[in-house]
Amino acid sequence: MTNAHDSLPRRLVLASGLAVAAPLRARSAWTPSQPVRLLIGFPPGGAVDILIRIVGEGMQRVRGITAVPEVRSGAYGFIAAQAAARAAPDGHTLASAIMGTMSVAPVMPGVPVPLDLDRELTPVSNLAGTPMALVARPDAPFSDLEGLAAYARQRGGTATYASGGNGSINHLAGALIASSIDARMVHVPYRGGAPAVLDVSAGRVDIMVANVAEVAGQIRGGQLKGIGITSAQRSDMVPELVPLAARIPQLEITNWFGLAGPAGLPPEILDGLAGIFGAVLRDEQTALTLRQRGLEPLPEAGPAFGARIRRDRERWRQVIEANAIRSD
């Protein structure tokens, strides 16, 4: 028969075991068992490529995790997305998941979407976002939204806005700004953002909406006239630009860039990845490097990231339908 003295050591052992188990459980969050492939759906040297490489370096520095960036560019980012969708749901293969791929392409007439984004992919984490700058030709006779609206009315609907192509985010943002100030304008599409910016700076097109980092240098150099920024607050990169969303709230536009994995990722893997990317984006060195590129850290784990994807998809669907926009 066990007496009180015999049971005391057993109780102490049990208590000490529980005390040890608690911190062990706290430390048991999932971590990769091999290098993590980060598939980049866009060409080398672009914003997506740069962002993912910065984050990959942060994974090694902050968590000791090896990331292997791999360019799989083409088809609006869908080549990389398909490769991720076909990968094992073990957290070791992720692909770039940006606003254009996840929220614009699925509702854009003329864009072939080769997979069911909602069924075949899992939003893992948003990484960063950037506001967009409304810029004009350097000799533009207006300096704000009111002046642009008056100019467009004087031109009788012939004022122009450039974009990187039909259905691009530049196109959608330009159409949204035009409708928000009740101005009729002509869309001038180019094969990419660089030639579009060049023609605005040369005075051949009136305005353009572009990622801040793409035009900050030209604004500072006087090759482009800065009109405003699509955010509710000023940007450190172009502090002289007024926030357009302070005047018209619907003009708050964040062009975001995240990561997605295959369908069926277990919750513990999703939680582990969220912890990894959250730590990387909170890292001072990573955040500083991103901000120097015009990118603001935007850590949003799976559910919150998925909600943003759906919210922006509906927003751009309305803009597309209201302006009869097609990609072709």
Order of alpha helices (4+ residues) and beta strands (2+ residues): alpha-beta-alpha-beta-alpha-beta-alpha-beta-alpha-beta-alpha-beta-alpha-beta-alpha-beta-alpha-beta-alpha-alpha-beta-alpha
